[in-house]
Amino acid sequence: MPLEFELCPGRMIGGDHPCFIIAEIGQNHQGDLAIAKKMIKMAKVSRVTAFSTSAVVGMSKNIYRDDRHPHTGVIFFIFFSLQLQMAVEFLDKLNVPFLKVGSGDTNNLPYLEHTAKIGRPMVISSGMQNLDTMHKVYNLVKLLNSKFCFLQCTSAYPLEPNDVNLRVIETYRREFPDIPVGYSGHETGTVISIAAIAMGAKVLERHVTLDKTWKGSDHAASLEPKELAELVRSVRCVELALGSPEKRSLPCEQTCHDKLGKSVVARVAIKAGATLTLDMITVKVADPQGIRPEEIFKLQGRRAMRDIPEDDTVTSDALEPPDC
């Protein structure tokens, strides 16, 4: 299976692709379509990749279709465990880009089997599960559907930092190296979710609300509009900051190097023909710059081709080639 795949048309996850950010409305629309539309608009303004909501299977498909495209690019819906098979078929007929399995159904293997057979990409949360169960889920789904990912999740609202266990992301990346791994957070604030990106999360899901003071534990664990927007900005900033694993000198450091970069210089006046020893040379900020400090030990035994005054930079052309 690929480490990266297309979760939605034109949106890849895994590999070096940007984190796929999901704003989960869940039940926070409180059954009010007007509130739901405001929350969808909030998701769009915040520049999340997708939003999710809970729904009732018996409701008209048109209610969901009407608001898929005008507000944000990718929309999908999450259902309760009630009438699960019907819910999946309902979503499939809506032509949603992928299917989300909530933590409460992650160990429901018959449901997972049915969902995997639909053939759409899957995002699987792992709250209330253990590693042995997640291996069972992995082994079942991978035989039927190669496009799925796991989200580390702890099912508590709100979630205390000591119960987050972001290191599970590392465990999942080690145990399931051929699928993307993400994080579904129920904590307050944005710091922990941002840290999940640095841990390697390629999908990030957070609950959102218009007002944390509204009745219900989910609201307290959700992000308000300003927090959601700040989360998205911070995630994109962290992604840029993660950069490359290759350690190298960068062009942006040149100005600092010109001012502070050190070179090998003559500790004492060195006469032409003298053989260099370590007590004859040292390291200082020098202008012009010369031989880099990390090369100083290689200079022992080299002969000076000309006089080098005290405190002058030692340059390669002032010494005999090393093979002489």
C-alpha positions in Angstrom: 0.0 0.0 0.0 1.2 3.5 -0.6 2.4 5.8 2.2 0.5 8.6 0.3 -2.7 8.6 -1.6 -5.4 10.9 -2.9 -8.0 11.4 -0.1 -10.1 13.8 -2.1 -9.9 14.8 -5.7 -6.7 16.8 -6.1 -5.7 16.4 -2.4 -3.0 13.9 -1.4 -2.2 12.9 2.1 1.0 11.3 3.5 4.5 11.7 2.2 5.6 15.3 1.9 2.1 16.6 1.3 0.5 19.3 3.6 -1.5 18.1 6.5 -5.1 17.6 5.7 -7.0 19.6 8.3 -10.6 18.6 9.2 -13.0 20.9 11.2 -15.5 18.6 12.8 -18.8 20.2 13.5 -20.2 16.9 14.8 -23.5 17.7 16.7 -22.4 21.3 17.5 -24.9 22.6 14.9 -27.5 21.5 17.4 -29.9 20.5 14.6 -30.1 24.1 13.4 -29.4 24.4 9.7 -28.6 28.1 10.0 -26.0 27.4 12.7 -24.6 24.6 10.5 -24.2 27.0 7.6 -22.4 29.6 9.8 -20.0 26.9 10.9 -19.4 25.8 7.3 -18.5 29.4 6.5 -16.2 29.5 9.5 -14.4 26.4 8.2 -14.0 28.0 4.8 -12.7 31.3 6.2 -10.2 29.4 8.4 -8.9 27.6 5.3 -9.3 24.1 6.6 -9.3 21.3 4.1 -12.6 19.7 5.0 -15.3 19.8 7.6 -17.4 17.0 9.0 -20.8 16.8 10.7 -23.2 14.3 12.1 -26.5 13.6 10.4 -29.6 11.5 10.5 -29.9 8.9 7.7 -33.6 9.5 7.2 -33.1 13.1 6.2 -33.2 14.2 2.6 -30.0 14.0 0.6 -30.7 17.4 -0.8 -30.1 19.0 2.7 -26.5 17.8 2.4 -26.0 18.4 -1.3 -27.2 22.0 -1.2 -24.3 23.0 1.0 -21.4 20.9 -0.2 -19.8 23.1 -2.8 -20.7 26.8 -2.2 -18.9 26.9 1.2 -15.7 24.9 1.0 -13.9 22.6 -1.4 -14.3 19.2 0.3 -17.2 18.2 2.5 -18.0 14.9 4.1 -20.2 13.7 6.9 -19.9 11.4 9.9 -22.8 9.3 11.2 -23.6 7.7 14.5 -23.4 3.9 14.9 -27.1 3.7 14.5 -28.0 2.0 11.1 -24.3 2.0 10.2 -24.6 0.0 7.0 -27.4 2.3 5.8 -25.3 5.3 6.7 -22.4 4.2 4.6 -24.6 3.4 1.6 -26.3 6.8 2.0 -22.9 8.5 2.0 -21.7 6.5 -1.0 -24.8 7.7 -3.0 -23.9 11.3 -2.0 -20.5 10.6 -3.7 -18.5 11.8 -0.7 -14.8 11.7 -1.3 -13.9 9.5 1.7 -15.5 7.8 4.7 -14.7 8.5 8.3 -14.9 5.8 11.0 -15.4 7.2 14.4 -13.6 5.8 17.4 -16.7 4.1 18.7 -16.9 1.9 15.6 -13.2 1.2 15.1 -13.4 -2.3 16.6 -16.7 -3.0 14.8 -15.1 -5.3 12.3 -18.2 -6.2 10.3 -18.9 -2.5 9.8 -15.2 -1.9 8.9 -15.3 -4.7 6.4 -18.5 -3.3 4.8 -17.1 0.2 4.7 -13.7 -0.9 3.2 -15.5 -2.8 0.4 -17.2 0.4 -0.7 -13.8 1.3 -2.0 -13.6 4.9 -0.9 -10.6 6.2 1.1 -11.1 5.8 4.8 -10.0 7.8 7.9 -10.1 5.7 11.0 -10.0 7.2 14.5 -8.6 5.1 17.3 -10.0 6.4 20.6 -10.9 3.7 23.2 -8.8 1.1 21.3 -5.4 -0.6 22.0 -2.6 -1.5 19.7 -3.7 -5.1 19.4 -7.1 -4.0 18.1 -5.5 -1.5 15.7 -3.4 -4.4 14.3 -6.6 -6.3 13.7 -8.2 -3.3 12.1 -5.2 -2.8 9.9 -5.0 -6.4 8.8 -8.7 -6.5 7.9 -8.9 -3.2 6.0 -5.6 -3.6 4.1 -6.9 -6.7 2.3 -9.9 -4.8 1.0 -8.9 -1.1 0.6 -5.3 0.3 0.3 -6.3 3.9 0.9 -6.8 4.4 4.6 -5.1 6.1 7.6 -5.2 5.9 11.4 -5.7 8.9 13.7 -4.4 8.8 17.2 -7.2 9.8 19.5 -8.2 9.8 23.1 -12.0 9.8 23.7 -12.4 12.3 26.5 -14.1 15.8 26.4 -12.2 17.9 27.1 -9.0 16.0 27.0 -6.3 16.6 29.6 -2.7 16.9 28.3 -1.4 13.9 30.3 -3.9 11.7 28.4 -3.1 12.9 24.9 -0.1 10.5 24.3 1.2 12.1 21.1 3.9 9.5 21.0 1.3 7.0 19.8 1.8 8.8 16.5 5.4 7.5 16.5 4.1 4.0 17.4 1.6 4.0 14.5 4.3 5.2 12.1 6.5 2.4 13.2 3.9 -0.3 13.3 2.1 0.7 10.2 4.8 2.3 8.0 2.8 2.0 4.7 -0.2 4.2 5.7 -0.4 7.9 6.7 -1.0 8.7 10.4 -2.8 11.6 11.9 -4.3 13.1 15.1 -7.9 13.7 16.3 -7.8 16.0 19.3 -10.3 16.8 21.9 -8.1 19.0 24.1 -8.6 22.7 24.7 -6.4 25.2 22.8 -4.2 24.6 19.8 -0.7 23.9 21.2 -1.0 20.1 21.4 -2.5 19.8 17.9 0.4 21.9 16.5 2.8 19.6 18.2 1.2 16.6 16.5 2.2 18.1 13.2 5.9 18.1 14.3 5.4 14.4 15.4 4.4 13.5 11.8 0.6 13.8 11.8 -0.6 14.1 8.1 -4.3 14.4 9.0 -5.5 16.7 11.8 -9.1 16.7 13.1 -10.5 19.2 15.6 -14.0 19.8 16.8 -15.3 23.3 16.2 -18.0 25.5 17.7 -19.4 29.0 17.4 -19.5 29.4 21.2 -17.7 27.2 23.8 -20.3 28.2 26.5 -23.1 26.5 24.7 -24.5 23.5 26.5 -22.7 20.2 25.9 -19.3 18.8 26.7 -18.3 18.8 23.0 -18.5 22.6 22.9 -16.0 23.0 25.7 -13.5 20.8 23.8 -14.0 22.6 20.5 -12.2 25.5 18.9 -14.0 28.8 18.3 -13.5 30.7 14.9 -10.4 32.7 15.9 -8.7 29.6 17.4 -9.5 27.5 14.3 -8.0 30.2 12.0 -4.9 30.4 14.3 -4.5 26.6 14.3 -4.5 26.5 10.5 -1.9 29.3 10.3 0.2 27.6 12.9 0.1 24.2 11.2 1.2 25.7 7.9 4.0 27.6 9.6 5.2 24.5 11.4 5.1 22.6 8.1 7.4 25.2 6.6 9.7 25.1 9.6 10.0 21.3 9.5 11.9 21.8 6.3 14.5 19.3 5.2 16.2 16.5 7.3 19.5 17.4 5.6 21.7 19.6 7.7 23.5 22.1 5.5 24.6 25.7 5.5 21.8 27.8 4.0 22.0 31.0 1.9 20.0 32.9 4.5 23.0 32.3 6.9 25.5 34.0 4.7 25.2 37.4 6.2 25.7 36.0 9.7 28.6 33.9 8.5 30.2 37.0 6.9 30.1 38.7 10.3 30.7 35.8 12.7 32.2 33.0 10.7 35.7 32.1 12.0 38.8 31.0 10.1 42.3 29.6 11.0 44.7 32.5 11.6 48.4 32.7 12.6 48.8 32.7 16.4 52.4 33.9 15.8 54.3 35.1 12.8 55.1 32.2 10.6 58.1 32.3 8.3 58.2 30.9 4.8 59.3 27.2 4.9 58.2 26.7 8.5 56.3 23.5 9.3 53.0 24.2 11.0 52.2 23.0 14.5 49.0 23.5 16.4 50.7 26.0 18.7 51.4 28.3 15.7 47.7 28.7 14.6 44.4 29.4 16.2 40.7 30.2 15.3 39.3 33.7 15.2 36.8 35.9 13.3 39.0 37.0 10.3 38.8 39.2 7.3 39.3 37.9 4.7 38.0 34.5 5.7 40.3 31.5 5.0 40.6 27.9 6.0 37.6 26.7 8.0 38.1 25.9 11.7 37.1 22.2 11.3 40.2 21.7 9.0 42.7 23.0 11.6 44.0 19.5 12.6 44.8 18.7 9.0 47.2 21.6 8.8 49.7 20.1 11.2 52.9 19.3 9.2 52.1 21.5 6.2 54.8 24.0 5.2 54.3 27.7 4.7 54.9 28.9 1.2 55.4 32.5 2.3 55.5 34.6 5.4 52.2 34.7 7.3 52.2 37.7 9.8 50.7 37.2 13.3 46.8 37.4 13.2 46.7 37.1 9.4 44.3 34.6 7.9 45.8 31.3 6.9 44.7 30.5 3.3 45.2 27.5 1.2 47.5 29.3 -1.2 49.8 30.2 1.6 50.6 26.5 2.3 52.1 23.7 0.3 49.6 21.3 -1.1 49.0 18.4 1.4 50.5 15.8 -0.9 53.9 17.6 -1.1 
